[in-house]
Amino acid sequence: MELTAADEVVGICRDLLRIDTTNTGVPETTVGERVAAEYVARLLAEAGIEARILESGPNRANVVARITGADPSRGALLLHGHLDVVPAEAGEWSVPPFEGIEKDGYLYGRGAIDMKDFDAMILAVVRDWRRIGYVPPRDIVIAFTADEEAGMTFGSKWLVENHPDLFAGCTEAIGEVGGYSYTVNDDRRLYLVQTAEKGLDWLRLTATGRPGHGSMVHDDNAITALAEAVARVGRHRFPIVLTPTVRTFLELVADEMGVEFNPDDPEPLIAKLGGIKNIIGASIRNTANPTRFDAGYKDNVIPGSASALIDCRTLPGYGEQFLAEIAEVIGPDIEISHPQRLHPVETEFDGDLVNAMGAALRAEDPGARTVPYLMFGATDAAYFAELGMRCFGFAPLKIPADLNFSALFHGIDERVPTEGLKFGVRVLDRLLRTS
C-alpha cells in the first residue's frame, strides 16, 4: 500500500521530539537547532526538494526551501515553523521529555504542540506531494526557524534582515498558533484561526541607590525601590479592551453556545470556555508580568543598583497607550529601557485563504466552524509581517474535548493526540491544494 502523509506524520514528529532543541535564551547553552535543521533538510532532500541550511550563529540554523507551483505568477504562500523549544525539567514530567514516547493515544515531548507537530505536518505533506508527483497551485515557501522561543534574533529576524529574497513573492503566511478545536457540543467544534497576535515589550527596570554595609540603617536601597515598583506592576490590572478580532470571536462563541455576550463585561463568557479560557482571557487586556530580578553581589553589601525584567504583551493599536500607563505605575525614579520590542500583528478574517481553511476543516470535520482570535504571545509572524505578508496561525488539530490545551504550552507533559496529527496533515494537504 502506498505511503501517505498521514502514515508519516507521527513518525516525523517523534523524530523531531527526540532531538533536544532546548533554547535557554543563552547562545552558549542552547542546543540542537543545527541537528534538527540537518534532519529537516535530509527529509526534504530524500523527496527531491532542495533546501538551504542557513547558519545564523554557531549551531544556530534555519532551513528554507521553495516548491514551484503551477502558477508562479500568483502570490506565494509561506509555511513556517520553529525548531527550538523551551526548557523542560525532566523530574516534573511523567515521561522523559525528549524521548518522543507514545502512550494512551498521545505523543509526549517538549515541543509536541509548540511546534514540532506543525513542522511534521509540513514535512509529511510536501514529501507526499513529491511521491505522487503533485504540483501545488502556487509557489510554496517552507521555513523552519531557530530561536523563536527567545526573541527570534537567530531565526526569523535574522532571515528577514539578511535573506529577504528567499521570501520573494510571498503574500500570505501560515504558522502558529491556531487551527485547533474548541468543543462546543458533540455536533459543533470551533477552530480558532489566529488573525492577530499581541506585541511584545520586554522592559528592563533599573533602580539606583547608595551602596553600603548590610548591617546599617539604610534609606536609599536600590533593591527596596525596585521591589516596590515591581510589586506595583505585578498587581496592576490593565483595563479591558475589545479589539475588532476579539469582539468578533466573543460574539461568534456566544452565538454558538447560546449565551449572552456583554461587551462591557466579557469575563463571565470567557469563564465558560474551559481549556481555552486562559488564552482568551489574555486577549482582552494588555499584560505586564515581572519575570526576573538581578541585584547584589555579596550577602552583606547593599548594592548601588538593581534591575528587573517585565514581560509585557500589548494589544494591536494600544502599544503607546500601554507604555504611558505602565510608566505611571512604575513611577519616575526607576529607569526604563527596552531590551526587545515586537509590534502587534493583525489582519482581517477574510479572503480566499481563510475560506479555504474553513472548507478544508469541514471536509474532515462536518461540525467545524472557523473563528478568528487574537493570540496572547508573539510568534515568527511578527517579522514575516514586515515583508508585507498577511499572517495567520493555522496548525490544524482536532483536540479531545477534555484536554486542557492551553496548559500544554510550555507546560509539564506536553503532548499531542496522534489522531489529531493525522487529522491535521489531511486538513493541511486539502488547504494547500485549494488555496
JOHU-V41933 format. One record per residue. PHI is phi in radians with two decimals (NA if undefined). PSI is psi in whole degrees, -180 to 180 (999 if undefined). OMEGA is omega in degrees with one decimal (none if undefined). Layout:
phi=PHI psi=PSI omega=OMEGA
phi=PHI psi=PSI omega=OMEGA
This chain:
phi=NA psi=139 omega=-176.2
phi=-1.20 psi=136 omega=178.8
phi=-1.18 psi=141 omega=178.0
phi=-2.11 psi=170 omega=177.2
phi=-1.06 psi=-39 omega=179.7
phi=-1.14 psi=-30 omega=177.5
phi=-1.22 psi=-32 omega=-172.9
phi=-1.58 psi=-27 omega=-164.0
phi=-1.10 psi=-39 omega=-178.8
phi=-1.15 psi=-42 omega=179.3
phi=-1.13 psi=-40 omega=178.0
phi=-1.14 psi=-43 omega=178.6
phi=-1.07 psi=-42 omega=178.9
phi=-1.06 psi=-44 omega=179.4
phi=-1.06 psi=-43 omega=179.8
phi=-1.12 psi=-39 omega=-180.0
phi=-1.14 psi=-27 omega=-179.3
phi=-1.42 psi=-6 omega=173.0
phi=-1.69 psi=111 omega=-178.6
phi=-1.24 psi=110 omega=179.4
phi=-2.02 psi=43 omega=-177.0
phi=-1.09 psi=125 omega=177.4
phi=-1.85 psi=105 omega=-178.6
phi=-1.44 psi=-11 omega=-172.8
phi=1.56 psi=-7 omega=177.6
phi=-2.01 psi=117 omega=-174.6
phi=-0.93 psi=-35 omega=-176.1
phi=-1.21 psi=-23 omega=-177.3
phi=-1.98 psi=2 omega=175.5
phi=-1.40 psi=137 omega=-171.3
phi=-2.27 psi=158 omega=161.2
phi=1.47 psi=-12 omega=-175.6
phi=-1.11 psi=-40 omega=179.3
phi=-1.15 psi=-41 omega=178.8
phi=-1.07 psi=-45 omega=179.1
phi=-1.13 psi=-40 omega=178.8
phi=-1.09 psi=-41 omega=179.1
phi=-1.16 psi=-37 omega=176.4
phi=-1.10 psi=-47 omega=179.8
phi=-1.07 psi=-47 omega=-179.6
phi=-1.08 psi=-36 omega=179.0
phi=-1.16 psi=-43 omega=177.8
phi=-1.08 psi=-39 omega=178.3
phi=-1.18 psi=-42 omega=179.6
phi=-1.09 psi=-38 omega=177.6
phi=-1.02 psi=-31 omega=-179.2
phi=-1.60 psi=3 omega=179.6
phi=1.44 psi=20 omega=178.9
phi=-1.81 psi=120 omega=-179.0
phi=-1.36 psi=124 omega=-178.8
phi=-2.18 psi=147 omega=176.9
phi=-1.82 psi=130 omega=169.4
phi=-1.64 psi=120 omega=-177.1
phi=-2.00 psi=113 omega=-176.3
phi=-1.55 psi=120 omega=-177.4
phi=-1.70 psi=-7 omega=179.6
phi=-3.10 psi=174 omega=179.0
phi=-0.97 psi=117 omega=179.3
phi=1.10 psi=16 omega=174.8
phi=-1.90 psi=116 omega=-171.9
phi=-2.40 psi=147 omega=175.3
phi=-2.13 psi=155 omega=178.5
phi=-2.19 psi=131 omega=179.2
phi=-2.36 psi=137 omega=176.6
phi=-2.52 psi=155 omega=176.6
phi=-2.17 psi=130 omega=175.8
phi=-1.86 psi=118 omega=-176.4
phi=-1.25 psi=132 omega=-179.3
phi=-1.67 psi=177 omega=-179.2
phi=-1.16 psi=-30 omega=-179.3
phi=-2.24 psi=84 omega=-178.3
phi=-1.11 psi=-13 omega=178.8
phi=-1.30 psi=-18 omega=177.0
phi=-1.27 psi=158 omega=173.8
phi=-1.08 psi=134 omega=-178.9
phi=-1.37 psi=158 omega=178.8
phi=-1.99 psi=128 omega=176.5
phi=-1.65 psi=128 omega=168.5
phi=-1.89 psi=124 omega=-176.8
phi=-2.35 psi=145 omega=176.0
phi=-2.62 psi=147 omega=179.4
phi=-1.65 psi=152 omega=-177.0
phi=-1.73 psi=-17 omega=-178.1
phi=-1.47 psi=160 omega=178.8
phi=-2.36 psi=163 omega=174.3
phi=-1.37 psi=161 omega=179.3
phi=-1.09 psi=157 omega=176.0
phi=-2.35 psi=131 omega=175.3
phi=-1.55 psi=109 omega=-173.4
phi=-0.99 psi=-36 omega=-177.8
phi=-1.14 psi=-18 omega=-180.0
phi=-1.53 psi=-15 omega=-174.3
phi=-1.65 psi=155 omega=175.2
phi=-1.44 psi=-17 omega=176.1
phi=-2.35 psi=159 omega=175.8
phi=-1.06 psi=133 omega=-172.1
phi=-1.32 psi=-9 omega=-178.1
phi=-2.18 psi=34 omega=177.8
phi=-2.04 psi=-1 omega=175.9
phi=0.99 psi=46 omega=-175.7
phi=-1.37 psi=135 omega=177.8
phi=-1.85 psi=125 omega=176.4
phi=-2.72 psi=147 omega=176.1
phi=0.93 psi=34 omega=176.7
phi=1.44 psi=9 omega=180.0
phi=-2.19 psi=151 omega=171.7
phi=-1.86 psi=117 omega=-174.5
phi=-1.67 psi=144 omega=172.5
phi=2.76 psi=151 omega=176.5
phi=-1.15 psi=123 omega=-176.6
phi=1.78 psi=1 omega=-175.8
phi=-1.02 psi=-37 omega=175.2
phi=-2.02 psi=-4 omega=-176.5
phi=-2.41 psi=79 omega=-8.3
phi=-2.48 psi=45 omega=-178.1
phi=-1.22 psi=-16 omega=173.5
phi=-1.09 psi=-47 omega=-179.4
phi=-1.25 psi=-36 omega=173.8
phi=-0.95 psi=-46 omega=-179.1
phi=-1.15 psi=-39 omega=177.9
phi=-1.05 psi=-46 omega=-179.9
phi=-1.02 psi=-49 omega=-177.6
phi=-1.10 psi=-43 omega=-178.3
phi=-1.11 psi=-41 omega=-178.2
phi=-1.16 psi=-50 omega=-175.0
phi=-1.22 psi=-30 omega=174.8
phi=-1.15 psi=-40 omega=178.6
phi=-1.12 psi=-41 omega=177.5
phi=-0.98 psi=-44 omega=-178.2
phi=-1.18 psi=-36 omega=179.5
phi=-1.10 psi=-38 omega=-175.1
phi=-1.76 psi=1 omega=177.9
phi=1.31 psi=26 omega=-177.8
phi=-1.41 psi=139 omega=175.9
phi=-2.01 psi=123 omega=-179.0
phi=-1.20 psi=161 omega=-176.7
phi=-1.16 psi=-25 omega=177.8
phi=-2.47 psi=170 omega=178.8
phi=-1.05 psi=138 omega=174.0
phi=-2.06 psi=122 omega=173.5
phi=-1.79 psi=131 omega=177.9
phi=-2.04 psi=134 omega=-178.2
phi=-2.35 psi=130 omega=175.6
phi=-2.05 psi=117 omega=-166.5
phi=-1.89 psi=158 omega=172.1
phi=-1.67 psi=162 omega=160.8
phi=1.14 psi=19 omega=178.6
phi=-1.14 psi=-31 omega=-174.6
phi=-1.40 psi=-2 omega=-178.6
phi=-2.44 psi=36 omega=172.3
phi=1.86 psi=-11 omega=171.5
phi=1.30 psi=11 omega=-177.7
phi=-1.00 psi=-40 omega=-177.9
phi=-1.70 psi=6 omega=-176.0
phi=-2.08 psi=-113 omega=-174.8
phi=-1.08 psi=-37 omega=177.8
phi=-1.04 psi=-47 omega=-179.3
phi=-1.14 psi=-41 omega=179.0
phi=-1.10 psi=-46 omega=-178.3
phi=-1.13 psi=-38 omega=-178.1
phi=-1.37 psi=-31 omega=-172.4
phi=-1.91 psi=-24 omega=-177.5
phi=-2.40 psi=50 omega=-179.7
phi=-1.10 psi=-23 omega=179.9
phi=-1.07 psi=-27 omega=-179.7
phi=-1.17 psi=-18 omega=-177.7
phi=-1.94 psi=19 omega=-179.0
phi=-1.00 psi=132 omega=177.6
phi=1.48 psi=-6 omega=-179.7
phi=-1.28 psi=120 omega=-180.0
phi=-1.86 psi=-19 omega=-179.1
phi=-2.44 psi=156 omega=-179.6
phi=-2.48 psi=146 omega=176.8
phi=-2.22 psi=128 omega=176.6
phi=-2.62 psi=-145 omega=176.9
phi=-1.53 psi=172 omega=-12.0
phi=-1.98 psi=112 omega=-179.2
phi=-3.06 psi=-180 omega=179.8
phi=1.48 psi=0 omega=-179.3
phi=-1.59 psi=157 omega=-172.0
phi=-1.66 psi=150 omega=168.8
phi=-2.19 psi=122 omega=-174.9
phi=-1.46 psi=119 omega=174.5
phi=-1.47 psi=-48 omega=175.7
phi=-2.77 psi=-174 omega=-175.3
phi=-1.07 psi=-24 omega=-175.0
phi=-1.84 psi=-4 omega=-173.9
phi=-2.45 psi=130 omega=173.4
phi=-2.27 psi=133 omega=173.5
phi=-1.63 psi=135 omega=176.8
phi=-1.95 psi=118 omega=-173.2
phi=-1.46 psi=118 omega=178.1
phi=-1.79 psi=121 omega=-179.2
phi=-1.32 psi=115 omega=174.8
phi=-1.94 psi=-4 omega=180.0
phi=-2.67 psi=154 omega=173.5
phi=-2.53 psi=152 omega=-179.9
phi=-1.19 psi=155 omega=170.5
phi=-1.43 psi=166 omega=-178.8
phi=-2.12 psi=129 omega=171.1
phi=-2.22 psi=108 omega=171.6
phi=-1.59 psi=113 omega=-179.3
phi=-1.78 psi=132 omega=171.9
phi=-1.81 psi=121 omega=177.4
phi=-1.74 psi=132 omega=-179.7
phi=-2.26 psi=126 omega=175.5
phi=-1.95 psi=143 omega=176.2
phi=-2.11 psi=152 omega=-179.7
phi=-2.73 psi=-169 omega=-179.2
phi=-1.65 psi=118 omega=177.7
phi=-1.16 psi=157 omega=179.9
phi=-3.08 psi=-176 omega=-178.6
phi=-1.41 psi=137 omega=-176.8
phi=-1.13 psi=-13 omega=-177.6
phi=-1.57 psi=-8 omega=-173.7
phi=-1.61 psi=159 omega=167.7
phi=-1.20 psi=128 omega=-169.2
phi=-2.46 psi=115 omega=-176.2
phi=-1.75 psi=2 omega=-177.0
phi=-2.21 psi=60 omega=-174.2
phi=-1.67 psi=118 omega=-177.8
phi=-1.08 psi=-37 omega=-179.3
phi=-1.15 psi=-42 omega=178.9
phi=-1.08 psi=-46 omega=-179.8
phi=-1.09 psi=-43 omega=-179.5
phi=-1.16 psi=-44 omega=-178.4
phi=-1.05 psi=-39 omega=178.6
phi=-1.13 psi=-41 omega=178.8
phi=-1.15 psi=-43 omega=-180.0
phi=-1.11 psi=-40 omega=178.6
phi=-1.10 psi=-38 omega=177.9
phi=-1.11 psi=-42 omega=179.0
phi=-1.12 psi=-47 omega=-176.7
phi=-1.08 psi=-30 omega=-178.3
phi=-1.62 psi=-10 omega=-175.2
phi=-1.31 psi=139 omega=173.9
phi=-2.04 psi=120 omega=179.8
phi=-1.31 psi=154 omega=-176.2
phi=-1.18 psi=154 omega=177.0
phi=-1.25 psi=132 omega=176.9
phi=-2.37 psi=125 omega=178.0
phi=-1.76 psi=105 omega=173.9
phi=-1.23 psi=164 omega=179.4
phi=-0.95 psi=-40 omega=179.7
phi=-1.11 psi=-47 omega=-177.0
phi=-1.17 psi=-42 omega=178.9
phi=-1.05 psi=-45 omega=179.1
phi=-1.06 psi=-45 omega=178.7
phi=-1.01 psi=-50 omega=-176.1
phi=-1.14 psi=-37 omega=177.3
phi=-1.11 psi=-44 omega=-179.2
phi=-1.18 psi=-41 omega=179.2
phi=-1.12 psi=-45 omega=179.1
phi=-1.03 psi=-41 omega=178.9
phi=-1.09 psi=-44 omega=-179.4
phi=-1.17 psi=-37 omega=-177.5
phi=-1.49 psi=-11 omega=-179.1
phi=1.18 psi=36 omega=179.6
phi=-2.16 psi=166 omega=-178.5
phi=-1.41 psi=143 omega=173.9
phi=-2.05 psi=119 omega=177.2
phi=-1.87 psi=107 omega=-176.9
phi=-1.08 psi=-20 omega=177.3
phi=-1.44 psi=-13 omega=-179.8
phi=-2.60 psi=73 omega=-174.6
phi=-1.35 psi=-12 omega=-171.9
phi=-1.15 psi=-34 omega=174.9
phi=-1.05 psi=-38 omega=176.2
phi=-1.18 psi=-45 omega=-179.2
phi=-1.07 psi=-35 omega=-180.0
phi=-1.11 psi=-20 omega=-179.6
phi=-1.51 psi=1 omega=-169.4
phi=-1.60 psi=11 omega=171.6
phi=0.95 psi=-122 omega=-172.1
phi=-1.22 psi=-8 omega=177.1
phi=-1.97 psi=7 omega=-175.5
phi=-1.11 psi=-34 omega=179.2
phi=-1.23 psi=-38 omega=178.1
phi=-1.08 psi=-48 omega=-177.6
phi=-1.28 psi=-35 omega=178.5
phi=-1.05 psi=-30 omega=179.2
phi=-1.37 psi=-9 omega=-175.5
phi=-1.64 psi=-2 omega=-175.5
phi=-1.81 psi=3 omega=177.9
phi=-2.76 psi=160 omega=168.0
phi=-1.20 psi=154 omega=178.6
phi=-2.34 psi=154 omega=176.6
phi=-2.57 psi=117 omega=-177.5
phi=-2.21 psi=122 omega=173.8
phi=-1.10 psi=135 omega=-178.2
phi=-2.21 psi=-22 omega=-177.4
phi=-2.58 psi=146 omega=173.8
phi=-2.14 psi=144 omega=175.7
phi=-2.50 psi=110 omega=-178.2
phi=-2.79 psi=147 omega=171.1
phi=1.41 psi=159 omega=178.4
phi=-2.48 psi=-4 omega=178.2
phi=-2.74 psi=144 omega=-171.5
phi=-1.09 psi=-29 omega=-175.7
phi=-1.93 psi=21 omega=178.5
phi=-2.11 psi=125 omega=173.2
phi=-1.39 psi=119 omega=-174.8
phi=-1.33 psi=161 omega=178.7
phi=-1.47 psi=-11 omega=178.5
phi=-2.65 psi=159 omega=177.7
phi=-2.63 psi=146 omega=-178.9
phi=-2.38 psi=159 omega=178.4
phi=-2.53 psi=153 omega=177.8
phi=-1.88 psi=131 omega=177.2
phi=-2.00 psi=123 omega=178.3
phi=-1.57 psi=109 omega=-175.6
phi=-1.98 psi=138 omega=179.1
phi=-2.20 psi=127 omega=-170.2
phi=-2.08 psi=142 omega=-180.0
phi=-1.30 psi=149 omega=175.8
phi=-0.97 psi=128 omega=177.9
phi=1.55 psi=-2 omega=-175.0
phi=-2.20 psi=18 omega=-177.4
phi=-1.12 psi=-48 omega=-176.8
phi=-1.22 psi=-39 omega=176.3
phi=-1.06 psi=-40 omega=178.9
phi=-1.08 psi=-46 omega=-177.4
phi=-1.08 psi=-38 omega=178.3
phi=-1.16 psi=-40 omega=-178.3
phi=-1.20 psi=-43 omega=-176.2
phi=-1.27 psi=-31 omega=175.8
phi=-1.09 psi=-37 omega=177.9
phi=-1.18 psi=-39 omega=178.4
phi=-1.15 psi=-43 omega=-177.2
phi=-1.16 psi=-41 omega=-179.7
phi=1.76 psi=164 omega=-170.4
phi=-1.38 psi=-15 omega=-172.0
phi=-1.64 psi=4 omega=-179.3
phi=-1.95 psi=129 omega=177.9
phi=-1.34 psi=137 omega=-179.6
phi=-2.08 psi=127 omega=174.3
phi=-2.24 psi=168 omega=-175.3
phi=-2.11 psi=90 omega=176.0
phi=-1.06 psi=-32 omega=178.1
phi=-2.71 psi=144 omega=176.8
phi=-2.51 psi=129 omega=175.0
phi=-2.15 psi=132 omega=-178.9
phi=-1.34 psi=150 omega=175.5
phi=-1.08 psi=159 omega=178.6
phi=-2.18 psi=137 omega=177.5
phi=-2.68 psi=139 omega=173.2
phi=-2.42 psi=171 omega=-177.3
phi=-1.42 psi=156 omega=177.6
phi=-1.64 psi=69 omega=-178.2
phi=-2.75 psi=175 omega=176.7
phi=1.79 psi=170 omega=-175.9
phi=-1.08 psi=-38 omega=-178.7
phi=-1.15 psi=-43 omega=178.0
phi=-1.10 psi=-43 omega=178.1
phi=-1.07 psi=-40 omega=179.5
phi=-1.17 psi=-33 omega=175.5
phi=-1.04 psi=-49 omega=-179.7
phi=-1.09 psi=-42 omega=-179.4
phi=-1.15 psi=-41 omega=-179.9
phi=-1.12 psi=-40 omega=178.3
phi=-1.16 psi=-45 omega=-177.6
phi=-1.15 psi=-28 omega=177.8
phi=-1.15 psi=-30 omega=179.6
phi=-1.74 psi=-24 omega=-179.5
phi=-2.47 psi=96 omega=-177.3
phi=-1.01 psi=-20 omega=179.0
phi=-1.57 psi=14 omega=-175.3
phi=-1.49 psi=143 omega=169.5
phi=-2.45 psi=130 omega=179.0
phi=-1.52 psi=142 omega=176.8
phi=-2.40 psi=145 omega=178.4
phi=-1.41 psi=152 omega=172.6
phi=-2.66 psi=163 omega=179.0
phi=-1.81 psi=124 omega=-176.8
phi=-1.46 psi=144 omega=-171.9
phi=-1.27 psi=-23 omega=-174.6
phi=-2.07 psi=-177 omega=177.9
phi=-1.78 psi=147 omega=178.5
phi=-2.28 psi=-177 omega=176.8
phi=-1.04 psi=-19 omega=178.0
phi=-1.00 psi=-27 omega=-178.8
phi=-1.02 psi=-35 omega=179.0
phi=-1.58 psi=-40 omega=179.5
phi=-1.12 psi=-30 omega=177.0
phi=-1.11 psi=-27 omega=179.1
phi=-1.13 psi=-20 omega=177.9
phi=-1.58 psi=9 omega=174.8
phi=1.57 psi=12 omega=-179.8
phi=-1.48 psi=146 omega=165.7
phi=-1.41 psi=123 omega=-172.8
phi=-1.91 psi=135 omega=179.6
phi=-2.25 psi=148 omega=169.7
phi=-1.74 psi=115 omega=-176.9
phi=-2.70 psi=83 omega=173.0
phi=-1.95 psi=87 omega=-164.7
phi=-1.11 psi=128 omega=178.0
phi=-2.52 psi=131 omega=171.1
phi=-1.63 psi=114 omega=-170.5
phi=-1.76 psi=134 omega=173.8
phi=-0.97 psi=142 omega=-174.2
phi=-1.04 psi=-30 omega=-175.6
phi=-1.62 psi=6 omega=-179.6
phi=-1.56 psi=127 omega=176.6
phi=-1.42 psi=86 omega=-171.1
phi=-1.10 psi=-43 omega=-175.1
phi=-1.12 psi=-29 omega=-179.3
phi=-1.24 psi=-15 omega=-177.1
phi=-1.39 psi=-24 omega=-179.5
phi=-1.16 psi=116 omega=-177.7
phi=1.09 psi=17 omega=-174.1
phi=-1.73 psi=179 omega=177.9
phi=-1.36 psi=144 omega=-179.9
phi=0.98 psi=43 omega=174.0
phi=-0.98 psi=136 omega=-175.4
phi=-2.78 psi=158 omega=178.7
phi=-2.26 psi=137 omega=177.4
phi=-1.17 psi=132 omega=-178.1
phi=-1.12 psi=-37 omega=176.6
phi=-1.18 psi=-30 omega=175.4
phi=-1.14 psi=-38 omega=176.0
phi=-1.08 psi=-46 omega=-179.4
phi=-1.15 psi=-40 omega=174.6
phi=-1.03 psi=-47 omega=-176.6
phi=-1.09 psi=-40 omega=-178.2
phi=-1.23 psi=-32 omega=175.8
phi=-1.19 psi=-42 omega=179.1
phi=-1.13 psi=-45 omega=-179.3
phi=-1.07 psi=-43 omega=178.7
phi=-1.05 psi=-48 omega=178.6
phi=-1.06 psi=-43 omega=-179.2
phi=-1.04 psi=-49 omega=-175.2
phi=-1.20 psi=-25 omega=178.4
phi=-1.37 psi=-18 omega=-172.2
phi=-2.12 psi=13 omega=-177.4
phi=-2.18 psi=999 omega=none
